[in-house]
Amino acid sequence: MSCQTLSNKFLEDINNLYDITDDYNVKIQVGKDSEMEIFQAHSVILRARSKYFHSAFSSNLVKKEGDFYIFKKPNVTSIVFKIILKYIYTGTILGNIENNIIELLLVANEMELHELVEYLQQCIINFNNDWIELNGVKLYDFISHHKDVFPKLQELCNNIMSQKPKLLIDSNEFWGLDDEALLSMIQLDYLEMKEVEIWDNLIKWGIAKNSTLNSDMKTWSVKEYDILKETISKFIQHIRFFQMTSQEYYCKVRPLSKLLPKELEEDLLSHYIVPEYKLATKVLLPRKTQNDKIFDSTILTRKYFNLISYWIDNGQEKLPKFTESV
C-alpha cells in the first residue's frame, strides 16, 4: 500500500465524520424562528479548520449546556451554512453556489476560511455578464460596505463601472442601491458614462428611494422637491456639471436647478452664459475613459505613453500634440 493511498484513506475517514456525526459535541443553531436548523459538529474539527472557531472555543465564549457546546448563528441561512460546514469537513464545495455566493463569501470571511474566500472571489470574477446583470448591484452594494476586505472584487466592480456601467445601471435592482454604494460609484474617475446620464440616473434613483414621490415631477410641490434635494444632497458635489454641454445643462439641469445649492446654481448659470466668469465652485476635471489607460494603468495614460515613446526615439519623430488637459 503506497503512502498516497494511506493519505487518501485518512482523508476519507475524516470526510465521513460529516455524514456520520458519532460522538459530536457541538450544536450550531443556524437561522431564526421557523427557519432555524441545528447542525451537529465536532469541536476538534472546527478548531483545526477555522481560526474563528478556534478562538471561540479557546476564549470560552461558547456556551456549554451539559455535554454540548452551543453556537448560535441567526444571521446565516441554513443553505449557506451547510455548504460552509461541508467545506470545513471535506475541503470541497458541492452544489450550485451562484445564487448564494455573496452570503457564502461573507460567512467564509467571518470564519476566516481564507482559502475558501480566495476561491469564491475567483468564482465571481469568472462569472459571465448574465450573472453580473442579475447580481451586480447586490455585489456592488456588498463591496461598498467591505472596502479593502475583498480587493479582487473591489477591482472587478470598478472595472464594470469603468467599462460596462449599463450592466448595473440598466438593472431593475439599481434603484435599490444604497447611498454608500452609489456614492463610491459616482466618485469614480473612470466611468464610461456621459455626465448628464449620471445626473439623470441620480434623479431617478432619488425618486425611487422615496415611495411618496410621484414620477411626474411637473406635478410636484415645494415639499416634494425638498425631499428629493435632501436625498441626493451628498452626491451633488461629485457630479461634474461643468463638463456637460450647454444643451445638456439647459435641458436636463436647469429645469431642476432648485435641487442644487444656491452657489452652484448661480455658478452654472454664469458658466454657460459668460464662460470667462470667475467661479466660486470648484470645477472637477473630466472623467477619464478606457482610451486614457495604457496596459490597464491608471497612471500611464496614452498621452504620457506617446511622450515617452518620443523620448525613446530620441525625438526623431515629430512630438505629438496634446490637446486635452493633463
TAQUIVEN-V128301 format. One record per backbone hydrogen bond with DSSP energy under -1.0 kcal/mol. CO is the residue of the C=O (numbers start at 0). NH is the residue of the N-H. If there is no record, write none. Layout:
((CO	NH) (CO	NH))
//
This chain:
((1	5) (2	6) (3	7) (4	8) (5	9) (6	10) (7	11) (8	12) (9	13) (10	14) (11	15) (13	16) (14	17) (15	19) (19	21) (20	23) (24	68) (25	40) (26	70) (27	38) (28	72) (29	36) (31	34) (32	35) (36	29) (38	27) (40	24) (40	25) (41	45) (42	46) (43	47) (44	48) (45	49) (49	53) (50	54) (51	55) (52	56) (53	57) (54	58) (55	60) (62	69) (64	67) (67	64) (68	26) (70	28) (72	30) (72	75) (76	80) (77	81) (78	82) (79	83) (80	84) (81	85) (82	86) (83	87) (84	88) (85	89) (86	90) (99	103) (100	104) (101	105) (102	106) (103	107) (104	108) (105	109) (106	110) (107	112) (108	111) (111	113) (112	116) (113	117) (114	118) (115	119) (116	120) (117	121) (118	122) (119	123) (120	124) (121	125) (127	131) (128	132) (129	133) (130	134) (131	135) (134	138) (135	139) (136	140) (137	141) (138	142) (139	143) (142	145) (145	148) (149	153) (150	154) (151	155) (152	156) (153	157) (154	158) (155	159) (156	160) (157	161) (158	162) (159	163) (163	166) (164	167) (164	168) (165	169) (167	170) (170	173) (172	175) (173	176) (177	181) (178	182) (179	183) (180	184) (181	185) (182	186) (184	187) (188	287) (190	192) (193	197) (194	198) (195	199) (196	200) (197	201) (198	202) (199	203) (200	204) (201	205) (202	206) (203	207) (204	208) (206	209) (209	212) (214	216) (215	218) (216	219) (220	224) (221	225) (222	226) (223	227) (224	228) (225	229) (226	230) (227	231) (231	234) (231	235) (234	237) (235	238) (238	240) (239	242) (240	243) (244	248) (245	249) (246	250) (247	251) (248	252) (248	253) (252	255) (253	256) (255	258) (256	259) (260	264) (261	265) (262	266) (263	267) (264	268) (265	269) (266	270) (267	271) (268	272) (269	273) (273	276) (287	190) (288	291) (289	292) (293	296) (298	300) (299	293) (300	304) (301	305) (302	306) (303	307) (304	308) (305	309) (306	310) (307	311) (308	312) (309	314) (310	313) (312	315))
//
